[in-house]
């Protein structure tokens, strides 16, 4: 998931869980059934899990722009030679 | 939210926190219920009244308990525990409470009942003070919720007296 997608997924998760909780409480209170409330809430949690956790394509609409390989070759990384010479000097 | 595990953890934590809030609100909603329980206890017969070998008095009664505890049940009630206690005063103790009978009421339909029974638990005094004693019969109940605080209350019925001599 890209950064925008992560933000969207997090917001979606919070809102969906809150809505599930409110709906569950209202329906449970109206029907005087504790069991109904728990079942609706559990259903809401499962639904939220299915929507926000997997990597759906809608969360990947703003993919990260990695640096082009041809650009990277213009600035080569410095070679790591200094380590071996330092070791020789310490042994003396 | 960098990986499945991270998102799953966040979701689960939030879900359980909200569940705690739902249960707290459900428990709070109990305050809005109107509770009007009623009860009556009649002593039909004193079966026997003796002094035990250790010197303590013991009584056996037949009770007729009529009660309507239906209004105590809300959507958040798991069960109601009711018991009948005999309460009296002696020179040794300011208050003696002896439980004579109890019952667990799991549903509203069973909360309106009429039962005729001899005492389930023995009515034994600490000493031999029961002759001619005035006592109250109190119906106590504890309402046990599905979530939240348990609360208890009682109805006191007074005017009962034990006979003056052993039978």
Interface residues (C-beta under 8 A of the other chain):
Chain A: X1 X6 X9 X10 X13 X14 X17 X18 X21 X24 X25 X28 X29 X32 X33 X34 X37 X41 X45 X48 X49 X52 X53 X54
Chain B: X1 X2 X4 X7 X8 X10 X11 X14 X15 X18 X19 X21 X22 X25 X26 X29 X74 X75 X76 X146
